[in-house]
Amino acid sequence: MKAGKDNVNKQLEAGRCFSEYIIATLNRVYNLKISPQIRKISIRKTHVTPKPQQRKKVEYLDNLHTFRDSKFWLKKYLD
């Protein structure tokens, strides 16, 4: 999970890669079969669009916000 104002894809991808490395190491060393679901989540105060002048405030209702014209729901996972 990454909080930020700018594009955070590189940091999230690095975190995913590191997580996969740790999981693979644990599985190899301790002979486990852990296969968690890894999700890249970015929490923002504004909805980032290709055109910066179209940014709008994110308003949560019961920790859930649905962006207009978006297929995804953003849910606050941590309090």
N, C-alpha and C positions, 0 to 999 in steps of 0.2 A: 504494500500500500504506500502511495506517495502523495504528499500534499504539495501543491505548487501552483504558480500562476501561468507558467509557460508549458510548452510541450514536454511531457515527462516520459515519453515512450522509451528513450534510451536508458533512463534510470530503471524503469520498470522491466525492461528486457534484461538488463544486467542482473537485477534482483531475481528474475525467473531463472536465469542461467546459474546463478550461485545456489539457489534453492535446489535445482536439479542435481548439481554437483554434490551438495551435502546429502541429499537423499540417496544418490547412487553410492556414496561412500558408506553410509550407514547400512545400506542393503548388502554391500560387499563384505564389510568388516564383521558385521553381526549376523550375516546370513538371514536377513529379513526380506520381506516382500512388501515393503511400504510403497504405495503409489497414490499419494494425495492429489487432490485436484488443485492445481496452481492457477490462480486468477490474478490478472493485473488490474488493480483498482486505483483510480486517481480521484481524489477528493478536491473539489474546487469551490471557490465562492462565486465564480462567474462561469457561465456556459461559454466555452471557447469555440468560436466559429472561424471559418477561413478569413472573414472580414472583421478586423478588430472593432470597427464601429458598430457592429451588430451584437456586441456582448450584452448580456442581461443578467440580472441578479438571480441566483438560485434560491428558491424558497421551499423549505421542507415542510411537509405536513405529516406528522407521525413518522418521522425519519424516512420518508419516501418522497421522491420528486420525479415526475414524468415530464420530459422536455416535449414541447410542442414540435410536431414534425420529426419525431425521433422514434426509432424502434426499440430503444433501450430504456430501462428504468434504472435510476441511480438510487441506491439504498445506502443509508449510513450504517456501516457495519460495526463501528466502535463508538462508544459513548465518550 
